[in-house]
């Protein structure tokens, strides 16, 4: 049969919206044109597809059988058209991203690599931020989207979702290997030099509160600007530090320590402005992040 695809598409939209009028609005057409197209389709197929009612239309048994085949076909064609349009809009552009080292190394890098391979014309502007800095940059519209670690604060006007759990582990150099023989309390750790992120970061605040809650003064000997700096200093014998477990993959020259009490669970999270739509490029990056985490973790609001 030489039947126009447009007639099948109109049939699909009439079923989807349950009305000739609503289908016409969705297709930016008018009701007589939609009715005429369906009548032609019914004539060509030699059967009645719809039962007309005061509340709209219902499928006949023949119409239901046809819809089961038409629905996936039309939706696949629509999806293909959307992907082509997206590729066209993503030939250029810039995404401004705020990211911490932990978020970058423990989750974001492979996503960015996939995105850049697929949309090489889009430039990525990545700023190294702590969580408070990233949130401030979002409030000031200096970045489109941010990937940082919890805990977060000042989330008014922002929307965030947790995307991956992160476990941090205390580590030391081989010089302090004897500490690995037993589970340590915070008072035990406080007897040795401590290396942390600098004051003003959420990591600093979290560990300060943990130590204080356990009746131990929090007085780091070394404060560093980025999480990447902690591990080299630990390996050099400068003290004990807390680092994300993925940072230790393949690393030699450090000793993992055990704690009597489990550390609070942290998350890598994706944050954006709640009221402003992302650009096509930033929206596609967010979509790829969503695809990446589906099936591995459940998305939870920050």
Secondary structure, DSSP 8 states (H G I E B T S, - for coil): ----HHHHHHHHHHHHHTSHHHHHHHTT--HHHHHHHHHHHHHHHTS--EEEETTEEEE-HHHHHHHHHHHHHHHHHHHHHHHHHHHHHTTS-EEEEEE-HHHIIIIIHHHHHHHHHH-TTSEEEEEE--HHHHHHHHHTTS-SEEEEES-----TTEEEEEEEEE-EEEEE-GGGGGGGGSEE-HHHHTTS-EEEE-TTSHHHHHHHHHHHHTT-----SEEESSTHHHHHHHHTTS-EEEEEGGGGTT--S-EE-EESS----EEEEEEEESSS---HHHHHHHHHHHHHHTTTS--EE-
